[in-house]
Amino acid sequence: FHLLTFYFCLTMESTSSSSPEIFPLVLGGLLLVCNIAFTTFTLWVVFRKRAENHEQAQDAARKEEDAANGTGEDAKGKDERFGGMGSKRSSWVFGRIASKRASSADTFAPKLNNIQEDDAAEEVTIKEEEAIMSWKELSCSYPSKRSGEPNITTLSNVTGHIRYQELVAIMGGSGGGKSTLMDILSGRKTLGNLSGEMSVLGTEMSPSSMDCKNILRNVAAYVPQNEQFFPNQTPEEAVEFAANLKMGRDERGDHVRKSRVREMLDLVGIPVKARTRSIGGTLAGGVVLRGLSGGERKRLALACAFAMKPKLIFLDEITSGLDSENAVVVIDLVKKLCINMNVAAVVVIHQPSYEVFSHFDRLVMLCKGKCVFSDKLDCIPSFYDEIGRAFPEKYLLPADLLKAASEWKPDPQRVQPNELIKSCGKSALEDIKGRKKPTLGLQFRTVLVRHVMNHYIRNVTNLFARVLIYGLSAVLLGLVFWKIGESPDGQDLQLFQAEAAFGAGLFLTQTLFLLPFAQISTFFFDKNLFASESSIGLYPAWIYSLTQVVLETWVMSLCALLQSAIAIPMMSLWNMSISKSASFFTMFSVFCVGGVVGNSIVLLTSILSFS
């Protein structure tokens, strides 16, 4: 395609005797106009972000002044900010930690009242005892790679349910089927033979149907074990990005959405000063940025999930990598958010401490794909009586449960629950489906602005390095092929001179075609982020691809313009039959097309490669 484009440009010049400059002028002029327009848009984004940061800095200064005077929210202390962290535990008979759910809700409710939407249609009164999701005999198997062997079963006949405002733990040993069950319940499972029945918000469906996956994408949020953020993105931008792509723009104005984003960050305890700084992490290429701590990143992931206003939230090892204190803080925060926002949460967790374990309302224990226990924590003593095992000390209970599960053997006389409990909430499901969806223009603009800010504005070294490499390569090639296209006597070039000039121009074009391969690491980084966001339905794949094409076309036009301005005069690559401007635009157009084709190959390589 690249060579054909080059040949097409030359044949257009040689065959169109009346107006040979039409093609290069149109293509080159169009690329330049788009370049100027996008550069103007980029500058507008920069100045807008600076104005927002200045406003946030003023708000932070006012809050610090209020805190110094003893009237601000920060003066109330950490316990009150989180609604009395550590004060809420599950009420179960053997735990001897009796605390009422209502008291915790009353303590935490004033914080949450500010972030509730004013839309009365979404206010649905549902009893706490009613189920929001239930499943019956869920199974998952994969065909064996060897012919004649039975299928490999990773999950077998698992039945259970989740009620409103409950915090549910999925536990089990390695290979027990925890991730498989979580992926099926969250609608993320795309491989394997799925069977069973599910009921979500009053709608019964098959776990393998597309209707099930579409409904779960609308009503559920998913937080992966390794949260994915742009390292140079700010916490406020991350929450606003998720809210805009899930619920669209607020009709009352962007200031309403921004104020609620800040209130959500207040809720999860992200410091005011940290909201305009980078989240931190490792950039493509290995550069490490300092930013939020591990606990703050987990709470930021929760803020992004709850900002999408889900009815179900799935957390994959949310306490992984945290110390015992931060683990309790995060789980306690999830518990209070579930109670006050009428959300049910499912957490995959390996071996929690007793302080973390006591927050859960319900436990699903798996062993080798089979369900060992699925009920409220109050029923654990009865489970120990059934298996004939001595009940341990409460602080040893989580570890002993895992040990009991590993030694568990199916009892054929034991009656397993196989009833699909009817879920409730059709009105809530209709309200969620009736939400105003973000337009394609908003999705494209939101993703584009984030990529521009994080790839080229805040990581300006990336842009300068790419442009500088193209400029230096143009100087080097210009010196190697110095004045190769210039005729000594000013006449037309001889055949051998034309062949040498054509070869030099082709070599220069191949440089633009091959240099984009240095961006493979950047595309690999974006691929992981895209996989995490597309799995929860934030935006379609073509939106991501289109933003990459627009960005790379802009960058490649800048690089091609610089390379053309340096190399063409040094190498005298002028077509003597047409004007120098038309000749310049011809080469500039070919350079742009060659660079974009190279970037497209790099993008395709990153998509098809395993990372």
Secondary structure in CASP SS format (residue, H / E / C, confidence):
PFRMAT SS
TARGET T0000
AUTHOR 0000-0000-0000
METHOD secondary structure of the structure
MODEL  1
F C 1.00
H H 1.00
L H 1.00
L H 1.00
T H 1.00
F H 1.00
Y H 1.00
F H 1.00
C H 1.00
L H 1.00
T H 1.00
M H 1.00
E H 1.00
S H 1.00
T H 1.00
S C 1.00
S C 1.00
S C 1.00
S C 1.00
P C 1.00
E C 1.00
I H 1.00
F H 1.00
P H 1.00
L H 1.00
V H 1.00
L H 1.00
G H 1.00
G H 1.00
L H 1.00
L H 1.00
L H 1.00
V H 1.00
C H 1.00
N H 1.00
I H 1.00
A H 1.00
F H 1.00
T H 1.00
T H 1.00
F H 1.00
T H 1.00
L H 1.00
W H 1.00
V H 1.00
V H 1.00
F H 1.00
R H 1.00
K H 1.00
R H 1.00
A H 1.00
E H 1.00
N H 1.00
H H 1.00
E H 1.00
Q H 1.00
A H 1.00
Q H 1.00
D H 1.00
A H 1.00
A H 1.00
R H 1.00
K H 1.00
E H 1.00
E H 1.00
D H 1.00
A H 1.00
A H 1.00
N C 1.00
G C 1.00
T C 1.00
G C 1.00
E H 1.00
D H 1.00
A H 1.00
K H 1.00
G C 1.00
K H 1.00
D H 1.00
E H 1.00
R H 1.00
F C 1.00
G C 1.00
G C 1.00
M C 1.00
G C 1.00
S C 1.00
K C 1.00
R C 1.00
S C 1.00
S C 1.00
W C 1.00
V C 1.00
F C 1.00
G C 1.00
R C 1.00
I C 1.00
A C 1.00
S C 1.00
K C 1.00
R H 1.00
A H 1.00
S H 1.00
S H 1.00
A H 1.00
D H 1.00
T H 1.00
F H 1.00
A H 1.00
P H 1.00
K H 1.00
L H 1.00
N H 1.00
N C 1.00
I C 1.00
Q C 1.00
E C 1.00
D C 1.00
D C 1.00
A H 1.00
A H 1.00
E H 1.00
E C 1.00
V C 1.00
T C 1.00
I C 1.00
K C 1.00
E C 1.00
E C 1.00
E C 1.00
A E 1.00
I E 1.00
M E 1.00
S E 1.00
W E 1.00
K E 1.00
E E 1.00
L E 1.00
S E 1.00
C E 1.00
S E 1.00
Y E 1.00
P C 1.00
S C 1.00
K C 1.00
R C 1.00
S C 1.00
G C 1.00
E C 1.00
P C 1.00
N C 1.00
I E 1.00
T E 1.00
T E 1.00
L E 1.00
S E 1.00
N E 1.00
V E 1.00
T E 1.00
G E 1.00
H E 1.00
I E 1.00
R E 1.00
Y C 1.00
Q C 1.00
E C 1.00
L E 1.00
V E 1.00
A E 1.00
I E 1.00
M E 1.00
G E 1.00
G C 1.00
S C 1.00
G C 1.00
G C 1.00
G C 1.00
K H 1.00
S H 1.00
T H 1.00
L H 1.00
M H 1.00
D H 1.00
I H 1.00
L H 1.00
S C 1.00
G C 1.00
R C 1.00
K C 1.00
T C 1.00
L C 1.00
G C 1.00
N E 1.00
L E 1.00
S E 1.00
G E 1.00
E E 1.00
M E 1.00
S E 1.00
V E 1.00
L C 1.00
G C 1.00
T E 1.00
E E 1.00
M E 1.00
S C 1.00
P C 1.00
S C 1.00
S C 1.00
M H 1.00
D H 1.00
C H 1.00
K H 1.00
N H 1.00
I H 1.00
L H 1.00
R H 1.00
N H 1.00
V H 1.00
A E 1.00
A E 1.00
Y E 1.00
V E 1.00
P C 1.00
Q C 1.00
N C 1.00
E C 1.00
Q C 1.00
F C 1.00
F C 1.00
P C 1.00
N C 1.00
Q C 1.00
T C 1.00
P H 1.00
E H 1.00
E H 1.00
A H 1.00
V H 1.00
E H 1.00
F H 1.00
A H 1.00
A H 1.00
N H 1.00
L H 1.00
K H 1.00
M H 1.00
G C 1.00
R C 1.00
D C 1.00
E C 1.00
R C 1.00
G C 1.00
D H 1.00
H H 1.00
V H 1.00
R H 1.00
K H 1.00
S H 1.00
R H 1.00
V H 1.00
R H 1.00
E H 1.00
M H 1.00
L H 1.00
D H 1.00
L H 1.00
V H 1.00
G C 1.00
I C 1.00
P C 1.00
V H 1.00
K H 1.00
A H 1.00
R H 1.00
T H 1.00
R C 1.00
S C 1.00
I C 1.00
G C 1.00
G E 1.00
T E 1.00
L C 1.00
A C 1.00
G C 1.00
G C 1.00
V C 1.00
V E 1.00
L E 1.00
R C 1.00
G C 1.00
L C 1.00
S C 1.00
G H 1.00
G H 1.00
E H 1.00
R H 1.00
K H 1.00
R H 1.00
L H 1.00
A H 1.00
L H 1.00
A H 1.00
C H 1.00
A H 1.00
F H 1.00
A H 1.00
M C 1.00
K C 1.00
P C 1.00
K C 1.00
L E 1.00
I E 1.00
F E 1.00
L E 1.00
D E 1.00
E C 1.00
I C 1.00
T C 1.00
S C 1.00
G C 1.00
L C 1.00
D C 1.00
S H 1.00
E H 1.00
N H 1.00
A H 1.00
V H 1.00
V H 1.00
V H 1.00
I H 1.00
D H 1.00
L H 1.00
V H 1.00
K H 1.00
K H 1.00
L H 1.00
C H 1.00
I H 1.00
N H 1.00
M H 1.00
N C 1.00
V C 1.00
A E 1.00
A E 1.00
V E 1.00
V E 1.00
V E 1.00
I C 1.00
H C 1.00
Q C 1.00
P C 1.00
S C 1.00
Y H 1.00
E H 1.00
V H 1.00
F H 1.00
S C 1.00
H C 1.00
F C 1.00
D C 1.00
R E 1.00
L E 1.00
V E 1.00
M E 1.00
L E 1.00
C E 1.00
K C 1.00
G C 1.00
K E 1.00
C E 1.00
V E 1.00
F E 1.00
S E 1.00
D E 1.00
K E 1.00
L H 1.00
D H 1.00
C H 1.00
I H 1.00
P H 1.00
S H 1.00
F H 1.00
Y H 1.00
D H 1.00
E H 1.00
I H 1.00
G C 1.00
R C 1.00
A C 1.00
F C 1.00
P C 1.00
E C 1.00
K H 1.00
Y H 1.00
L H 1.00
L H 1.00
P H 1.00
A H 1.00
D H 1.00
L H 1.00
L H 1.00
K H 1.00
A H 1.00
A H 1.00
S H 1.00
E C 1.00
W C 1.00
K C 1.00
P C 1.00
D C 1.00
P C 1.00
Q C 1.00
R C 1.00
V C 1.00
Q C 1.00
P C 1.00
N C 1.00
E C 1.00
L C 1.00
I C 1.00
K C 1.00
S C 1.00
C C 1.00
G C 1.00
K H 1.00
S H 1.00
A H 1.00
L H 1.00
E H 1.00
D H 1.00
I H 1.00
K H 1.00
G C 1.00
R C 1.00
K C 1.00
K C 1.00
P C 1.00
T C 1.00
L H 1.00
G H 1.00
L H 1.00
Q H 1.00
F H 1.00
R H 1.00
T H 1.00
V H 1.00
L H 1.00
V H 1.00
R H 1.00
H H 1.00
V H 1.00
M H 1.00
N H 1.00
H H 1.00
Y H 1.00
I H 1.00
R C 1.00
N C 1.00
V H 1.00
T H 1.00
N H 1.00
L H 1.00
F H 1.00
A H 1.00
R H 1.00
V H 1.00
L H 1.00
I H 1.00
Y H 1.00
G H 1.00
L H 1.00
S H 1.00
A H 1.00
V H 1.00
L H 1.00
L H 1.00
G H 1.00
L H 1.00
V H 1.00
F C 1.00
W C 1.00
K C 1.00
I C 1.00
G C 1.00
E C 1.00
S C 1.00
P C 1.00
D C 1.00
G C 1.00
Q C 1.00
D C 1.00
L C 1.00
Q C 1.00
L H 1.00
F H 1.00
Q H 1.00
A H 1.00
E H 1.00
A H 1.00
A H 1.00
F H 1.00
G H 1.00
A H 1.00
G H 1.00
L H 1.00
F H 1.00
L H 1.00
T H 1.00
Q H 1.00
T H 1.00
L H 1.00
F H 1.00
L H 1.00
L H 1.00
P H 1.00
F H 1.00
A H 1.00
Q H 1.00
I H 1.00
S H 1.00
T H 1.00
F H 1.00
F H 1.00
F H 1.00
D H 1.00
K H 1.00
N H 1.00
L H 1.00
F H 1.00
A H 1.00
S H 1.00
E H 1.00
S H 1.00
S C 1.00
I C 1.00
G C 1.00
L C 1.00
Y C 1.00
P C 1.00
A H 1.00
W H 1.00
I H 1.00
Y H 1.00
S H 1.00
L H 1.00
T H 1.00
Q H 1.00
V H 1.00
V H 1.00
L H 1.00
E H 1.00
T H 1.00
W H 1.00
V H 1.00
M H 1.00
S H 1.00
L H 1.00
C H 1.00
A H 1.00
L H 1.00
L H 1.00
Q H 1.00
S H 1.00
A H 1.00
I H 1.00
A H 1.00
I H 1.00
P H 1.00
M H 1.00
M H 1.00
S C 1.00
L C 1.00
W C 1.00
N C 1.00
M C 1.00
S C 1.00
I C 1.00
S C 1.00
K H 1.00
S H 1.00
A H 1.00
S H 1.00
F H 1.00
F H 1.00
T H 1.00
M H 1.00
F H 1.00
S H 1.00
V H 1.00
F H 1.00
C H 1.00
V H 1.00
G H 1.00
G H 1.00
V H 1.00
V H 1.00
G H 1.00
N H 1.00
S H 1.00
I H 1.00
V H 1.00
L H 1.00
L H 1.00
T H 1.00
S H 1.00
I H 1.00
L H 1.00
S C 1.00
F C 1.00
S C 1.00
END
